[in-house]
Every structure is written in structure tokens, then in C-alpha cells.
């Protein structure tokens, strides 16, 4: 779902999304071939290149095996993996093809690869550091802190990360609805609009009607005179796409675990 603002995501449970989006800036171009020396002998730079080559080719299991996310993938059944595939596809889809690697630094069993990409206007950006750690003689993408988090969570990591990401996105959407209502009211004699009216006015995106992006269904309820409104959201599948129910009213945004039921005022 397109938004102009981003919220701060919890480091623990959104680490996979945040890390992959950051590391997406590190994809090499052109795509580097597999190292003939094998994973044990890959340098940090070669590991970063191989990771992103595999991600671009949608070979997600192989890609995650070169990262700290291996414990989160290796225990997944095919059904569980297929359920998470749309999230992985999003990650693979944002990996750029053109970057510049400015070198690497190695200190014991940790390393940093410095990458630079071009903005849409082709101007160079500052080099971004990509962390790696060495495990059993092989370099893998990621840092120690998040490695411990992923290892402790195991295959539940991706599911929990998705839920927390959805929670954050829902708050973004509700904030956007609140702003949209303010604009709508200023144009309609201080009356608010339902969701269809806000979409028709171009104040919120049409894909807000679909739960595919956030795993939530959104509702806008107007008072009888349309001079008041509430907005609410509940997970499509409680425990899988989200745990919290949300409501936006005059007091702001509130959320609680109601077992997937609407949160009352």
C-alpha cells in the first residue's frame, strides 16, 4: 500500500523486513555469478553479491541460507513457505540492479561491505554499510544482535515479523484516514466522508479496500449528521495477519488484542 510516511518498526520482530529493505541497496550490478570457490571461501563482498543474485532470481531458500535468517527458513514446511512467499517476493522486487561496492572491512569474525546506489535522478548516494558475520568459516549477511533474535525465534520469526509490520502499517493507514477526513471536511461543509468517498476524492488509495497489503480490513463509520466519524481495522486472520484490533476516534488511535473482534469505543 502506497504511503508518504513510514512508522518506526520494532527492531525485534520487524528485523527481517527492515534489514532486507536496507540491504536491497547492496545488490551488485551486473549480477555476479556464483563463486567457483564455494561458500566457505567467499569474501564478504562475494557473499553480498551472491545473496542478492539469488534474491533477484527468487531463489529465496538459497538466499536466506547465506544470511542470519537461515534458522527462520530451514524449519518452514512448503505450505508455510508458500504463505510467506508474497512477503519474500516484495523483498526480491525492490532489489536494485545498479549499485557500486566501495570496498569491505574485516575485523575478526565481523565484516562490513560498503555499497552505493544511484537515486532516480542518477545522482550518487552516500555509501551504506552492510554487516556480515562469519559462521563456521563462511560469511553470512546480517549482524550478531539480530542473529541471536532470529535463532531464538526460529521459524516463527517471519510470521511474527509480518504481524508486527502489519500492526505498524495499520497505524499508518489510520493516520492517513484521519488527515484525509480533515481535508474532505474542509471541502464538504465540515462533514466527513465514508471510505468510498475518501477513495473517490483521491484522498486515500483504492487498495485500502483490499486486505492484501496489510492483512487488515478497514471500516469508516459516520455519525448521522456526518459531522463525526470513527475508523476501525481488524485482522483478516487473527494470529496470522495480525493480533491487534484498532479504532480511530476523537481521542486518537487505540489498539488491543480482542481475539480479532472489533475494538469498542
KAKAPE-V834940 format. One record per run of one state. SS is the DSSP state (A for helix, B for strand, O for the rest). FROM is the first residue (numbers start at 1). LEN is the number of residues. If there is no record, write none. Layout:
BEGIN
SS/FROM/LEN ; SS/FROM/LEN
END
This chain:
BEGIN
O/1/14 ; A/15/12 ; O/27/12 ; A/39/3 ; O/42/2 ; A/44/13 ; O/57/3 ; A/60/5 ; O/65/2 ; B/67/1 ; O/68/2 ; A/70/4 ; O/74/4 ; A/78/16 ; O/94/5 ; B/99/9 ; O/108/2 ; B/110/9 ; O/119/5 ; B/124/1 ; O/125/3 ; B/128/8 ; O/136/2 ; B/138/4 ; O/142/2 ; A/144/10 ; O/154/2 ; A/156/32 ; O/188/7 ; A/195/6 ; O/201/5 ; A/206/4 ; O/210/6 ; B/216/7 ; O/223/6 ; B/229/7 ; O/236/2 ; B/238/1 ; O/239/3 ; B/242/1 ; O/243/2 ; B/245/5 ; O/250/2 ; B/252/5 ; O/257/9
END
